[in-house]
């Protein structure tokens, strides 16, 4: 799996739709065998059926460690030893911090952070004795920013970045690699109702899938999508706090979560809060 996914076995969480579904399709297209895990088994099975014999759909609640263990065990039983894991499942519920429902807070922490930790730990347990494998955690550029209107979401994604960096150091010399991908705004259900920002064009799930697939095949660490955003972000971080906040205001980036349309997000956020 050093430079090719031909014959590799990859498990993808939250794989029934959006970024996960696009990633499964891209990896199958590169010759991988893919286990699609999702809370909605019917959707996972349908997605796998569309991708053909090299994909299987399995039930998965990432926040439940036993469910995650069963997902990986089933993936190995059906497809073979695990070569890669993509921790993609995530939820985003926006609004002022003081108004956030405790169920929303719990759901984001359970899925976005605990789910990533569960998957990473379990995958390492399978991969490390074999001295091979790659784990990719889907974070967000919001994890670098701390955007108003998304305090808990940003906190969970920031934690995923720090967690992945720490684990990367622990895995040196083990043969197991870990990387974290930082998408911008992606045209998925999770981003429904977010305002259009002039300097932040919405990406398609296929854009993230391409980056994830390349990283799974070739390795990497912190991967920004689009890549140019990393080089725009770096110099801004050297500025004083007030100057950084002024730039966010001028670009409208400070409103990307705070000005989300609650009506357009209502159905998604109600379902997301019920995930745990």
For each residue, the residues with C-beta under 8 A, 3 or more apart:
1: 4 5 8 83 84 132 134 216 217
2: 218
3: 217 218
4: 1 8 30 31 217
5: 1 8 10 27 30 31 32 213 216 217
6: 30 31 32
7: 31 32 33
8: 1 4 5 27 31 32 33 83 84 216
9: 32 33 34 35 75 76 79 80 81 82 83 84
10: 5 27 32 33 34 35 82 83 84 85 86 216
11: 34 35 37 71 72 75 82 84 85 86 123
12: 15 20 23 24 27 34 35 36 37 85 86 88
13: 20 37 38 60 62 71 85 86 87 88 89 115 119
14: 17 18 19 20 37 38 62 88 89 90
15: 12 20 21 23 24 34 35 36 37 38 44 47 57 86 88
16: 20 21 36 38 40 43 44 46 47 57
17: 14 20 21 38 43 47 188 189
18: 14 21 22 186 188 189 190 205
19: 14 22 23 88 138 183 186 188 205 208 209 212
20: 12 13 14 15 16 17 23 24 36 38 86 88 89
21: 15 16 17 18 24 25 36 47 205
22: 18 19 25 26 204 205 206 208 209
23: 12 15 19 20 26 27 86 88 205 208 209 212 213
24: 12 15 20 21 27 28 34 36 47 48 51 55
25: 21 22 28 29 51 209
26: 22 23 29 30 206 209 210 212 213
27: 5 8 10 12 23 24 30 32 34 213 216
28: 24 25 31 32 33 34 51 52 54 55
29: 25 26
30: 4 5 6 26 27 213 217
31: 4 5 6 7 8 28 54
32: 5 6 7 8 9 10 27 28 54 84
33: 7 8 9 10 28 54 55 79 80
34: 9 10 11 12 15 24 27 28 48 51 54 55 56 79
35: 9 10 11 12 15 55 56 58 71 74 75 78 79
36: 12 15 16 20 21 24 44 47 48 51 55 56 57 58
37: 11 12 13 14 15 44 58 59 60 62 71 75 89
38: 13 14 15 16 17 20 41 43 44 47 57 59 60 89
39: 59 60 61 89 275
40: 16 43 44
41: 38 44 45 57 58 59
42: 45 46
43: 16 17 38 40 46 47 57
44: 15 16 36 37 38 40 41 47 48 57 58 59 60
45: 41 42 48 49 57
46: 16 42 43 49 50 57
47: 15 16 17 21 24 36 38 43 44 50 51 55 57
48: 24 34 36 44 45 51 55 56 57
49: 45 46 52 55 57
50: 46 47
51: 24 25 28 34 36 47 48 54 55
52: 28 49 55
53:
54: 28 31 32 33 34 51
55: 24 28 33 34 35 36 47 48 49 51 52
56: 34 35 36 48 75 78 79
57: 15 16 36 38 41 43 44 45 46 47 48 49
58: 35 36 37 41 44 71 74 75
59: 37 38 39 41 44 67 71
60: 13 37 38 39 44 67 68 71 89
61: 39 64 67 68
62: 13 14 37 67 68 87 89 110 111 114 115 116 118 119
63: 110 111 114 115 118 275 276
64: 61 67 68 118
65: 68 69 118 122
66: 69 70
67: 59 60 61 62 64 70 71
68: 60 61 62 64 65 71 72 115 118 119 122
69: 65 66 72 73 122
70: 66 67 73 74
71: 11 13 35 37 58 59 60 67 68 74 75
72: 11 68 69 75 76 82 85 122 123 126
73: 69 70 76 77
74: 35 58 70 71 77 78
75: 9 11 35 37 56 58 71 72 78 79 82
76: 9 72 73 79 80 81 82 126
77: 73 74
78: 35 56 74 75
79: 9 33 34 35 56 75 76
80: 9 33 76
81: 9 76 126 130
82: 9 10 11 72 75 76 85 123 126 127 133
83: 1 8 9 10 132 133 134
84: 1 8 9 10 11 32 133 134 135 136 216
85: 10 11 12 13 72 82 119 120 123 133 134 135 136
86: 10 11 12 13 15 20 23 136 138 212 216
87: 13 62 115 116 119 120 135 136 137 138
88: 12 13 14 15 19 20 23 138
89: 13 14 20 37 38 39 60 62 111 115
90: 14 111 112 138 140 190
91: 107 108 111 112 190 272 273 275
92: 108 150 153 190 191 272
93: 100 101 104 107 108 152 153 269 272 273
94: 149 150 153 257 258 260 265 269
95: 99 100 149 262
96: 99 100 149
97: 100 151 152
98:
99: 95 96
100: 93 95 96 97 104 105 151 152
101: 93 104 105 273
102: 105 106
103: 106 107 273 274 276
104: 93 100 101 107 108 152 269 272 273
105: 100 101 102 108 109 152
106: 102 103 109 110 276
107: 91 93 103 104 110 111 272 273 274 275 276
108: 91 92 93 104 105 111 112 113 152 153 156
109: 105 106 112 113 114 152 156
110: 62 63 106 107 113 114 115 275 276
111: 62 63 89 90 91 107 108 114 115 275 276
112: 90 91 108 109 115 116 153 156 157 160
113: 108 109 110 116 117 156 159 160 163
114: 62 63 109 110 111 117 118
115: 13 62 63 68 87 89 110 111 112 118 119
116: 62 87 112 113 119 120 137 160 163
117: 113 114 120 121 163
118: 62 63 64 65 68 114 115 121 122
119: 13 62 68 85 87 115 116 122 123 135
120: 85 87 116 117 123 124 135 137 163 164 167 178
121: 117 118 124 125
122: 65 68 69 72 118 119 125 126
123: 11 72 82 85 119 120 126 127 133 135
124: 120 121 127 128 135 167 171 176
125: 121 122 128
126: 72 76 81 82 122 123 129 130 133
127: 82 123 124 130 132 133 135 175 176
128: 124 125 131 133 171 174 175 176
129: 126
130: 81 126 127 133 175
131: 128 174 175 176
132: 1 83 127 175 176
133: 82 83 84 85 123 126 127 128 130 175 176 177
134: 1 83 84 85 176 177 178 179 215 216 219
135: 84 85 87 119 120 123 124 127 176 177 178 179
136: 84 85 86 87 178 179 180 181 212 215 216
137: 87 116 120 160 163 164 178 179 180 181
138: 19 86 87 88 90 160 180 181 183 208 212
139: 143 157 160 161 164 180 181 182
140: 90 143 153 154 157 182 183
141: 144 145 182 183 184 224 229 233
142: 145 146 147 150 153 154 157 257
143: 139 140 154 156 157 158 159 160 161 182
144: 141 158 161 182 233
145: 141 142 154 248 253
146: 142 151 154 158
147: 142 150 154 253 254 256 257 258
148: 151 254 255 257 258
149: 94 95 96 255 256 257 258 259 260
150: 92 94 142 147 153 154 257 258
151: 97 100 146 148 154 155
152: 93 97 100 104 105 108 109 155 156
153: 92 93 94 108 112 140 142 150 156 157 257
154: 140 142 143 145 146 147 150 151 157 158
155: 151 152 158 159
156: 108 109 112 113 143 152 153 159 160
157: 112 139 140 142 143 153 154 160 161
158: 143 144 146 154 155 161 162
159: 113 143 155 156 162 163
160: 112 113 116 137 138 139 143 156 157 163 164 180
161: 139 143 144 157 158 164 165 180 182 222
162: 158 159 165 166
163: 113 116 117 120 137 159 160 166 167
164: 120 137 139 160 161 167 168 178 179 180
165: 161 162 168 169 180 222
166: 162 163 169 170
167: 120 124 163 164 170 171 178
168: 164 165 171 172 177 178 179 221
169: 165 166 172
170: 166 167
171: 124 128 167 168 174 176 177 178
172: 168 169
173:
174: 128 131 171
175: 127 128 130 131 132 133
176: 124 127 128 131 132 133 134 135 171
177: 133 134 135 168 171 219
178: 120 134 135 136 137 164 167 168 171
179: 134 135 136 137 164 168 215 219 220 221 222 223
180: 136 137 138 139 160 161 164 165 221 222 223
181: 136 137 138 139 208 211 212 215 223 225
182: 139 140 141 143 144 161 222 223 224 225 229 230
183: 19 138 140 141 186 203 207 208 225
184: 141 200 201 202 203 225 226 229
185: 191 194 197 200 201 202 203 256
186: 18 19 183 190 191 202 203 204 205 207 208
187: 191 202 203 204 205
188: 17 18 19 191 205
189: 17 18 192 268
190: 18 90 91 92 186 268
191: 92 185 186 187 188 194 202
192: 189 264 265 268
193: 260 261 262 263 264 265
194: 185 191 256 257 260 261
195: 252 255 256 259 260 261
196: 202
197: 185 200 251 252 253 255 256
198: 251 252
199: 251 252 253
200: 184 185 197 251 252 253 256
201: 184 185
202: 184 185 186 187 191 196
203: 183 184 185 186 187 207 208 225 226
204: 22 186 187 207
205: 18 19 21 22 23 186 187 188 208 209
206: 22 26 209 210
207: 183 186 203 204 210 211 225 226
208: 19 22 23 138 181 183 186 203 205 211 212 225
209: 19 22 23 25 26 205 206 212 213
210: 26 206 207 213 214
211: 181 207 208 214 215 223 225
212: 19 23 26 86 136 138 181 208 209 215 216
213: 5 23 26 27 30 209 210 216 217
214: 210 211 217 218 220
215: 134 136 179 181 211 212 218 219 220 223
216: 1 5 8 10 27 84 86 134 136 212 213
217: 1 3 4 5 30 213 214
218: 2 3 214 215
219: 134 177 179 215
220: 179 214 215 223
221: 168 179 180
222: 161 165 179 180 182 230
223: 179 180 181 182 211 215 220 227
224: 141 182 227 228 229 230 233
225: 181 182 183 184 203 207 208 211 229
226: 184 203 207 229
227: 223 224 230 231
228: 224 231 232
229: 141 182 184 224 225 226 232 233
230: 182 222 224 227 233 234
231: 227 228 234 235
232: 228 229 235 236
233: 141 144 224 229 230 236 237
234: 230 231 237 238
235: 231 232 238 239
236: 232 233 239 244 247
237: 233 234 244
238: 234 235
239: 235 236 243 244 247
240: 243 244
241: 244 245
242: 245 246
243: 239 240 246 247
244: 236 237 239 240 241 247 248
245: 241 242 248 249 254
246: 242 243 249 250
247: 236 239 243 244 250 251 253
248: 145 244 245 251 253 254
249: 245 246 252 254
250: 246 247
251: 197 198 199 200 247 248
252: 195 197 198 199 200 249 255 256
253: 145 147 197 199 200 247 248 256
254: 147 148 245 248 249 258
255: 148 149 195 197 252 258 259
256: 147 149 185 194 195 197 200 252 253 259 260
257: 94 142 147 148 149 150 153 194 260
258: 94 147 148 149 150 254 255
259: 149 195 255 256
260: 94 149 193 194 195 256 257 264 265
261: 193 194 195 264 265
262: 95 193 265 266
263: 193 266
264: 192 193 260 261
265: 94 192 193 260 261 262 268 269
266: 262 263 269 270
267: 270 271
268: 189 190 192 265 271 272
269: 93 94 104 265 266 272 273
270: 266 267 273 274
271: 267 268 274 275
272: 91 92 93 104 107 268 269 275
273: 91 93 101 103 104 107 269 270
274: 103 107 270 271
275: 39 63 91 107 110 111 271 272
276: 63 103 106 107 110 111
